[in-house]
Amino acid sequence: MVRVKTKTEVATIKLTPNCRRAWEAAAASERRSLANMFEVALLEYCERHGVEVPAPVKAATTAKKSAAKKSAVKRVAAA
């Protein structure tokens, strides 16, 4: 079985020591990883406060951009 990699974004944040301890305590109390706790908390916040999360960019658009870059590289190499 092939697993699709869905978590591809990396973010770095700075927290106060107190906020870090709260994050760790919350994650531990729900037996979650820090990353999962952050994701769940953020999505719950957005839902509770009516923050609309934009739809993801379609993969076809990314594939077209990738193909265009490859084509441009070939044209430069051929010149």
Biopython code that builds the backbone (N, CA, C, O; Angstrom):
import numpy as np
from Bio.PDB.StructureBuilder import StructureBuilder

atoms = [
    (1, "MET", "N", (0.837, -1.180, 0.000)),
    (1, "MET", "CA", (0.000, 0.000, 0.000)),
    (1, "MET", "C", (0.883, 1.244, 0.000)),
    (1, "MET", "O", (1.786, 1.365, 0.827)),
    (2, "VAL", "N", (0.626, 2.158, -0.915)),
    (2, "VAL", "CA", (1.380, 3.397, -1.016)),
    (2, "VAL", "C", (0.617, 4.494, -0.280)),
    (2, "VAL", "O", (-0.565, 4.724, -0.538)),
    (3, "ARG", "N", (1.303, 5.163, 0.635)),
    (3, "ARG", "CA", (0.677, 6.254, 1.379)),
    (3, "ARG", "C", (0.958, 7.564, 0.665)),
    (3, "ARG", "O", (2.100, 7.849, 0.303)),
    (4, "VAL", "N", (-0.073, 8.351, 0.466)),
    (4, "VAL", "CA", (0.078, 9.651, -0.156)),
    (4, "VAL", "C", (0.588, 10.631, 0.894)),
    (4, "VAL", "O", (0.034, 10.711, 1.991)),
    (5, "LYS", "N", (1.623, 11.363, 0.569)),
    (5, "LYS", "CA", (2.179, 12.335, 1.505)),
    (5, "LYS", "C", (1.320, 13.600, 1.453)),
    (5, "LYS", "O", (1.336, 14.337, 0.467)),
    (6, "THR", "N", (0.576, 13.836, 2.524)),
    (6, "THR", "CA", (-0.314, 14.993, 2.539)),
    (6, "THR", "C", (0.255, 16.158, 3.325)),
    (6, "THR", "O", (-0.134, 17.303, 3.094)),
    (7, "LYS", "N", (1.157, 15.895, 4.238)),
    (7, "LYS", "CA", (1.740, 16.970, 5.036)),
    (7, "LYS", "C", (3.090, 17.329, 4.443)),
    (7, "LYS", "O", (4.099, 16.674, 4.702)),
    (8, "THR", "N", (3.084, 18.381, 3.644)),
    (8, "THR", "CA", (4.291, 18.769, 2.934)),
    (8, "THR", "C", (4.795, 20.153, 3.319)),
    (8, "THR", "O", (5.873, 20.550, 2.878)),
    (9, "GLU", "N", (4.058, 20.889, 4.116)),
    (9, "GLU", "CA", (4.443, 22.251, 4.487)),
    (9, "GLU", "C", (5.232, 22.252, 5.788)),
    (9, "GLU", "O", (4.939, 21.490, 6.709)),
    (10, "VAL", "N", (6.235, 23.117, 5.850)),
    (10, "VAL", "CA", (7.050, 23.269, 7.046)),
    (10, "VAL", "C", (6.943, 24.721, 7.495)),
    (10, "VAL", "O", (7.017, 25.637, 6.675)),
    (11, "ALA", "N", (6.768, 24.929, 8.796)),
    (11, "ALA", "CA", (6.691, 26.284, 9.346)),
    (11, "ALA", "C", (7.541, 26.354, 10.604)),
    (11, "ALA", "O", (7.626, 25.390, 11.366)),
    (12, "THR", "N", (8.158, 27.485, 10.810)),
    (12, "THR", "CA", (8.944, 27.709, 12.017)),
    (12, "THR", "C", (8.285, 28.852, 12.781)),
    (12, "THR", "O", (7.979, 29.896, 12.205)),
    (13, "ILE", "N", (8.066, 28.650, 14.082)),
    (13, "ILE", "CA", (7.450, 29.694, 14.895)),
    (13, "ILE", "C", (8.270, 29.904, 16.158)),
    (13, "ILE", "O", (8.973, 29.002, 16.614)),
    (14, "LYS", "N", (8.172, 31.105, 16.718)),
    (14, "LYS", "CA", (8.812, 31.395, 18.000)),
    (14, "LYS", "C", (7.702, 31.565, 19.018)),
    (14, "LYS", "O", (6.703, 32.239, 18.762)),
    (15, "LEU", "N", (7.886, 30.949, 20.176)),
    (15, "LEU", "CA", (6.893, 30.991, 21.241)),
    (15, "LEU", "C", (7.555, 31.417, 22.545)),
    (15, "LEU", "O", (8.763, 31.270, 22.728)),
    (16, "THR", "N", (6.743, 31.942, 23.436)),
    (16, "THR", "CA", (7.248, 32.180, 24.783)),
    (16, "THR", "C", (7.383, 30.819, 25.454)),
    (16, "THR", "O", (6.698, 29.872, 25.068)),
    (17, "PRO", "N", (8.244, 30.709, 26.437)),
    (17, "PRO", "CA", (8.374, 29.427, 27.144)),
    (17, "PRO", "C", (7.043, 28.958, 27.742)),
    (17, "PRO", "O", (6.754, 27.762, 27.743)),
    (18, "ASN", "N", (6.240, 29.885, 28.244)),
    (18, "ASN", "CA", (4.947, 29.525, 28.821)),
    (18, "ASN", "C", (4.004, 28.953, 27.760)),
    (18, "ASN", "O", (3.299, 27.975, 28.011)),
    (19, "CYS", "N", (3.996, 29.564, 26.581)),
    (19, "CYS", "CA", (3.140, 29.074, 25.490)),
    (19, "CYS", "C", (3.612, 27.687, 25.047)),
    (19, "CYS", "O", (2.792, 26.813, 24.764)),
    (20, "ARG", "N", (4.922, 27.485, 24.988)),
    (20, "ARG", "CA", (5.461, 26.173, 24.602)),
    (20, "ARG", "C", (5.033, 25.100, 25.604)),
    (20, "ARG", "O", (4.639, 24.000, 25.217)),
    (21, "ARG", "N", (5.113, 25.429, 26.889)),
    (21, "ARG", "CA", (4.699, 24.455, 27.912)),
    (21, "ARG", "C", (3.210, 24.155, 27.797)),
    (21, "ARG", "O", (2.795, 23.009, 27.969)),
    (22, "ALA", "N", (2.406, 25.172, 27.508)),
    (22, "ALA", "CA", (0.965, 24.963, 27.339)),
    (22, "ALA", "C", (0.700, 24.062, 26.135)),
    (22, "ALA", "O", (-0.143, 23.168, 26.200)),
    (23, "TRP", "N", (1.414, 24.294, 25.047)),
    (23, "TRP", "CA", (1.268, 23.493, 23.833)),
    (23, "TRP", "C", (1.628, 22.034, 24.115)),
    (23, "TRP", "O", (0.907, 21.120, 23.718)),
    (24, "GLU", "N", (2.743, 21.831, 24.801)),
    (24, "GLU", "CA", (3.165, 20.472, 25.145)),
    (24, "GLU", "C", (2.159, 19.791, 26.073)),
    (24, "GLU", "O", (1.853, 18.611, 25.904)),
    (25, "ALA", "N", (1.645, 20.542, 27.056)),
    (25, "ALA", "CA", (0.668, 19.974, 27.998)),
    (25, "ALA", "C", (-0.627, 19.600, 27.273)),
    (25, "ALA", "O", (-1.204, 18.543, 27.528)),
    (26, "ALA", "N", (-1.077, 20.469, 26.375)),
    (26, "ALA", "CA", (-2.309, 20.185, 25.627)),
    (26, "ALA", "C", (-2.127, 18.946, 24.750)),
    (26, "ALA", "O", (-3.009, 18.090, 24.691)),
    (27, "ALA", "N", (-0.992, 18.855, 24.076)),
    (27, "ALA", "CA", (-0.721, 17.702, 23.213)),
    (27, "ALA", "C", (-0.659, 16.419, 24.038)),
    (27, "ALA", "O", (-1.219, 15.394, 23.651)),
    (28, "ALA", "N", (0.023, 16.487, 25.169)),
    (28, "ALA", "CA", (0.159, 15.304, 26.018)),
    (28, "ALA", "C", (-1.197, 14.863, 26.568)),
    (28, "ALA", "O", (-1.476, 13.668, 26.660)),
    (29, "SER", "N", (-2.035, 15.833, 26.932)),
    (29, "SER", "CA", (-3.329, 15.473, 27.513)),
    (29, "SER", "C", (-4.236, 14.766, 26.515)),
    (29, "SER", "O", (-5.120, 14.003, 26.905)),
    (30, "GLU", "N", (-4.016, 15.021, 25.222)),
    (30, "GLU", "CA", (-4.819, 14.368, 24.178)),
    (30, "GLU", "C", (-4.032, 13.294, 23.438)),
    (30, "GLU", "O", (-4.500, 12.743, 22.442)),
    (31, "ARG", "N", (-2.840, 13.005, 23.931)),
    (31, "ARG", "CA", (-1.959, 12.004, 23.317)),
    (31, "ARG", "C", (-1.744, 12.283, 21.827)),
    (31, "ARG", "O", (-1.873, 11.395, 20.984)),
    (32, "ARG", "N", (-1.416, 13.533, 21.531)),
    (32, "ARG", "CA", (-1.155, 13.969, 20.159)),
    (32, "ARG", "C", (0.298, 14.421, 20.052)),
    (32, "ARG", "O", (0.938, 14.750, 21.050)),
    (33, "SER", "N", (0.799, 14.429, 18.827)),
    (33, "SER", "CA", (2.112, 15.030, 18.594)),
    (33, "SER", "C", (1.932, 16.551, 18.640)),
    (33, "SER", "O", (0.813, 17.055, 18.536)),
    (34, "LEU", "N", (3.031, 17.265, 18.796)),
    (34, "LEU", "CA", (2.937, 18.726, 18.792)),
    (34, "LEU", "C", (2.383, 19.235, 17.462)),
    (34, "LEU", "O", (1.563, 20.153, 17.437)),
    (35, "ALA", "N", (2.834, 18.635, 16.357)),
    (35, "ALA", "CA", (2.361, 19.055, 15.039)),
    (35, "ALA", "C", (0.858, 18.830, 14.906)),
    (35, "ALA", "O", (0.137, 19.697, 14.413)),
    (36, "ASN", "N", (0.389, 17.661, 15.347)),
    (36, "ASN", "CA", (-1.033, 17.366, 15.243)),
    (36, "ASN", "C", (-1.845, 18.269, 16.158)),
    (36, "ASN", "O", (-2.931, 18.712, 15.782)),
    (37, "MET", "N", (-1.336, 18.549, 17.355)),
    (37, "MET", "CA", (-2.044, 19.430, 18.282)),
    (37, "MET", "C", (-2.182, 20.821, 17.692)),
    (37, "MET", "O", (-3.241, 21.440, 17.795)),
    (38, "PHE", "N", (-1.118, 21.316, 17.073)),
    (38, "PHE", "CA", (-1.156, 22.632, 16.447)),
    (38, "PHE", "C", (-2.198, 22.666, 15.329)),
    (38, "PHE", "O", (-3.000, 23.595, 15.243)),
    (39, "GLU", "N", (-2.175, 21.642, 14.477)),
    (39, "GLU", "CA", (-3.108, 21.575, 13.348)),
    (39, "GLU", "C", (-4.558, 21.536, 13.827)),
    (39, "GLU", "O", (-5.405, 22.272, 13.322)),
    (40, "VAL", "N", (-4.836, 20.673, 14.803)),
    (40, "VAL", "CA", (-6.200, 20.548, 15.332)),
    (40, "VAL", "C", (-6.648, 21.863, 15.971)),
    (40, "VAL", "O", (-7.761, 22.328, 15.725)),
    (41, "ALA", "N", (-5.782, 22.461, 16.790)),
    (41, "ALA", "CA", (-6.136, 23.711, 17.473)),
    (41, "ALA", "C", (-6.393, 24.838, 16.473)),
    (41, "ALA", "O", (-7.338, 25.609, 16.634)),
    (42, "LEU", "N", (-5.560, 24.932, 15.450)),
    (42, "LEU", "CA", (-5.719, 25.991, 14.466)),
    (42, "LEU", "C", (-7.003, 25.823, 13.664)),
    (42, "LEU", "O", (-7.737, 26.789, 13.452)),
    (43, "LEU", "N", (-7.275, 24.605, 13.219)),
    (43, "LEU", "CA", (-8.495, 24.370, 12.447)),
    (43, "LEU", "C", (-9.751, 24.580, 13.294)),
    (43, "LEU", "O", (-10.755, 25.089, 12.794)),
    (44, "GLU", "N", (-9.704, 24.194, 14.568)),
    (44, "GLU", "CA", (-10.837, 24.435, 15.464)),
    (44, "GLU", "C", (-11.045, 25.931, 15.674)),
    (44, "GLU", "O", (-12.182, 26.401, 15.720)),
    (45, "TYR", "N", (-9.953, 26.678, 15.802)),
    (45, "TYR", "CA", (-10.045, 28.128, 15.953)),
    (45, "TYR", "C", (-10.735, 28.739, 14.738)),
    (45, "TYR", "O", (-11.657, 29.543, 14.877)),
    (46, "CYS", "N", (-10.284, 28.355, 13.552)),
    (46, "CYS", "CA", (-10.870, 28.886, 12.316)),
    (46, "CYS", "C", (-12.361, 28.576, 12.238)),
    (46, "CYS", "O", (-13.159, 29.436, 11.866)),
    (47, "GLU", "N", (-12.729, 27.367, 12.585)),
    (47, "GLU", "CA", (-14.146, 26.977, 12.556)),
    (47, "GLU", "C", (-14.959, 27.795, 13.557)),
    (47, "GLU", "O", (-16.034, 28.292, 13.222)),
    (48, "ARG", "N", (-14.457, 27.935, 14.773)),
    (48, "ARG", "CA", (-15.157, 28.660, 15.831)),
    (48, "ARG", "C", (-15.321, 30.144, 15.521)),
    (48, "ARG", "O", (-16.325, 30.748, 15.897)),
    (49, "HIS", "N", (-14.345, 30.732, 14.839)),
    (49, "HIS", "CA", (-14.353, 32.172, 14.584)),
    (49, "HIS", "C", (-14.746, 32.531, 13.155)),
    (49, "HIS", "O", (-14.651, 33.693, 12.760)),
    (50, "GLY", "N", (-15.182, 31.557, 12.391)),
    (50, "GLY", "CA", (-15.653, 31.830, 11.032)),
    (50, "GLY", "C", (-14.559, 32.246, 10.063)),
    (50, "GLY", "O", (-14.824, 32.966, 9.100)),
    (51, "VAL", "N", (-13.349, 31.806, 10.307)),
    (51, "VAL", "CA", (-12.243, 32.113, 9.393)),
    (51, "VAL", "C", (-12.315, 31.129, 8.236)),
    (51, "VAL", "O", (-12.244, 29.916, 8.436)),
    (52, "GLU", "N", (-12.457, 31.655, 7.028)),
    (52, "GLU", "CA", (-12.556, 30.793, 5.851)),
    (52, "GLU", "C", (-11.161, 30.372, 5.395)),
    (52, "GLU", "O", (-10.297, 31.214, 5.153)),
    (53, "VAL", "N", (-10.954, 29.090, 5.283)),
    (53, "VAL", "CA", (-9.664, 28.549, 4.838)),
    (53, "VAL", "C", (-9.742, 28.383, 3.326)),
    (53, "VAL", "O", (-10.615, 27.669, 2.834)),
    (54, "PRO", "N", (-8.846, 29.028, 2.575)),
    (54, "PRO", "CA", (-8.884, 28.918, 1.112)),
    (54, "PRO", "C", (-8.696, 27.473, 0.649)),
    (54, "PRO", "O", (-8.008, 26.683, 1.295)),
    (55, "ALA", "N", (-9.307, 27.155, -0.454)),
    (55, "ALA", "CA", (-9.166, 25.817, -1.050)),
    (55, "ALA", "C", (-7.731, 25.636, -1.524)),
    (55, "ALA", "O", (-7.075, 26.611, -1.891)),
    (56, "PRO", "N", (-7.234, 24.398, -1.520)),
    (56, "PRO", "CA", (-5.866, 24.166, -2.001)),
    (56, "PRO", "C", (-5.749, 24.426, -3.497)),
    (56, "PRO", "O", (-6.721, 24.321, -4.245)),
    (57, "VAL", "N", (-4.541, 24.766, -3.909)),
    (57, "VAL", "CA", (-4.267, 24.958, -5.330)),
    (57, "VAL", "C", (-4.317, 23.593, -5.995)),
    (57, "VAL", "O", (-3.771, 22.624, -5.467)),
    (58, "LYS", "N", (-4.962, 23.509, -7.135)),
    (58, "LYS", "CA", (-5.113, 22.226, -7.820)),
    (58, "LYS", "C", (-3.770, 21.721, -8.333)),
    (58, "LYS", "O", (-2.922, 22.500, -8.766)),
    (59, "ALA", "N", (-3.592, 20.411, -8.276)),
    (59, "ALA", "CA", (-2.345, 19.773, -8.703)),
    (59, "ALA", "C", (-2.089, 19.997, -10.181)),
    (59, "ALA", "O", (-0.933, 20.068, -10.598)),
    (60, "ALA", "N", (-3.141, 20.109, -10.985)),
    (60, "ALA", "CA", (-2.975, 20.316, -12.420)),
    (60, "ALA", "C", (-2.242, 21.616, -12.692)),
    (60, "ALA", "O", (-1.410, 21.678, -13.597)),
    (61, "THR", "N", (-2.533, 22.646, -11.931)),
    (61, "THR", "CA", (-1.857, 23.929, -12.101)),
    (61, "THR", "C", (-0.379, 23.777, -11.808)),
    (61, "THR", "O", (0.458, 24.304, -12.541)),
    (62, "THR", "N", (-0.054, 23.072, -10.756)),
    (62, "THR", "CA", (1.343, 22.842, -10.400)),
    (62, "THR", "C", (2.040, 22.035, -11.487)),
    (62, "THR", "O", (3.187, 22.319, -11.830)),
    (63, "ALA", "N", (1.362, 21.040, -12.025)),
    (63, "ALA", "CA", (1.952, 20.211, -13.082)),
    (63, "ALA", "C", (2.218, 21.048, -14.335)),
    (63, "ALA", "O", (3.242, 20.867, -14.994)),
    (64, "LYS", "N", (1.302, 21.961, -14.667)),
    (64, "LYS", "CA", (1.490, 22.823, -15.837)),
    (64, "LYS", "C", (2.699, 23.723, -15.633)),
    (64, "LYS", "O", (3.493, 23.909, -16.555)),
    (65, "LYS", "N", (2.851, 24.289, -14.429)),
    (65, "LYS", "CA", (3.991, 25.156, -14.147)),
    (65, "LYS", "C", (5.286, 24.375, -14.251)),
    (65, "LYS", "O", (6.273, 24.873, -14.792)),
    (66, "SER", "N", (5.289, 23.144, -13.734)),
    (66, "SER", "CA", (6.477, 22.308, -13.778)),
    (66, "SER", "C", (6.853, 21.992, -15.223)),
    (66, "SER", "O", (8.028, 22.036, -15.589)),
    (67, "ALA", "N", (5.854, 21.676, -16.040)),
    (67, "ALA", "CA", (6.095, 21.370, -17.446)),
    (67, "ALA", "C", (6.625, 22.602, -18.174)),
    (67, "ALA", "O", (7.508, 22.491, -19.024)),
    (68, "ALA", "N", (6.089, 23.769, -17.844)),
    (68, "ALA", "CA", (6.542, 25.004, -18.479)),
    (68, "ALA", "C", (7.993, 25.289, -18.117)),
    (68, "ALA", "O", (8.763, 25.733, -18.968)),
    (69, "LYS", "N", (8.377, 25.042, -16.869)),
    (69, "LYS", "CA", (9.765, 25.262, -16.447)),
    (69, "LYS", "C", (10.701, 24.316, -17.192)),
    (69, "LYS", "O", (11.765, 24.727, -17.655)),
    (70, "LYS", "N", (10.305, 23.053, -17.307)),
    (70, "LYS", "CA", (11.139, 22.075, -18.007)),
    (70, "LYS", "C", (11.315, 22.468, -19.468)),
    (70, "LYS", "O", (12.404, 22.344, -20.028)),
    (71, "SER", "N", (10.223, 22.948, -20.085)),
    (71, "SER", "CA", (10.277, 23.368, -21.477)),
    (71, "SER", "C", (11.220, 24.551, -21.645)),
    (71, "SER", "O", (11.990, 24.605, -22.603)),
    (72, "ALA", "N", (11.160, 25.494, -20.718)),
    (72, "ALA", "CA", (12.029, 26.668, -20.771)),
    (72, "ALA", "C", (13.496, 26.265, -20.623)),
    (72, "ALA", "O", (14.363, 26.801, -21.313)),
    (73, "VAL", "N", (13.770, 25.322, -19.723)),
    (73, "VAL", "CA", (15.132, 24.835, -19.524)),
    (73, "VAL", "C", (15.646, 24.181, -20.809)),
    (73, "VAL", "O", (16.796, 24.389, -21.194)),
    (74, "LYS", "N", (14.799, 23.393, -21.469)),
    (74, "LYS", "CA", (15.202, 22.734, -22.717)),
    (74, "LYS", "C", (15.518, 23.764, -23.787)),
    (74, "LYS", "O", (16.490, 23.609, -24.526)),
    (75, "ARG", "N", (14.689, 24.841, -23.885)),
    (75, "ARG", "CA", (14.922, 25.876, -24.885)),
    (75, "ARG", "C", (16.252, 26.590, -24.637)),
    (75, "ARG", "O", (16.985, 26.884, -25.582)),
    (76, "VAL", "N", (16.566, 26.868, -23.367)),
    (76, "VAL", "CA", (17.815, 27.538, -23.038)),
    (76, "VAL", "C", (18.995, 26.620, -23.344)),
    (76, "VAL", "O", (20.013, 27.072, -23.868)),
    (77, "ALA", "N", (18.865, 25.345, -23.024)),
    (77, "ALA", "CA", (19.937, 24.386, -23.274)),
    (77, "ALA", "C", (20.193, 24.214, -24.772)),
    (77, "ALA", "O", (21.328, 24.026, -25.209)),
    (78, "ALA", "N", (19.104, 24.283, -25.548)),
    (78, "ALA", "CA", (19.237, 24.103, -26.996)),
    (78, "ALA", "C", (19.861, 25.319, -27.676)),
    (78, "ALA", "O", (20.431, 25.202, -28.761)),
    (79, "ALA", "N", (19.755, 26.465, -27.052)),
    (79, "ALA", "CA", (20.234, 27.717, -27.676)),
    (79, "ALA", "C", (21.722, 27.861, -27.677)),
    (79, "ALA", "O", (22.246, 28.861, -28.168)),
]
sb = StructureBuilder()
sb.init_structure("model")
sb.init_model(0)
sb.init_chain("A")
sb.init_seg("    ")
for serial, (resi, resn, name, xyz) in enumerate(atoms, 1):
    if name == "N":
        sb.init_residue(resn, " ", resi, " ")
    sb.init_atom(name, np.array(xyz, "f"), 0.0, 1.0, " ", f" {name:<3s}", serial, name[0])
structure = sb.get_structure()
